[in-house]
């Protein structure tokens, strides 16, 4: 590109460089234009936010009130959440994970338990929801969650986490708590 800038015709115009810049602008402008940005923000953020507001405000703010109660419940109980036993085994080209989680009387429907692995060379990041299998016998706030992932990377790459869940809430934009397995 640098030689094209300095290679000029008899009028001092770098024709090859100008052609390269025109091609770049033709390819990049649609992707990096203000029109695309405004359209994307409108479609992905502003319109969903307006719909969420209408939903939360409807019926004398019934859903909004439920969200406030959910957040208050999280405030009261989140610090006591903890993982107990975590097991993994490899069978049939899959890692099978099972963990025990104590929710401190938090409703299991108000959280999402996930298995997470960072992206590394040749392996993209993975975030997979774990399934609630059963309540622990004799523990009113203890639950067992399970999932299987391909054994294409070591089981030690995976970590369990708990995030808050409420239908229609944008996580992590509206609720940032995360409890990571230690």
Secondary structure, DSSP 8 states (H G I E B T S, - for coil): -HHHHH---TTS--HHHHHHHHHHHHHHTTTS-HHHHHHHHIIIIIHHHHHHHHHHHHHHHHHHHHHHHHHHHHHHHGGG-EEEEEEEEEETTEEEEEEEEE-TT--GGGEEEEEEE--BTTB--EEEE-EEEEE-TT-TTEEEEEEEEESSS-GGG-EEEEEE--TT--TTTT---EEE--
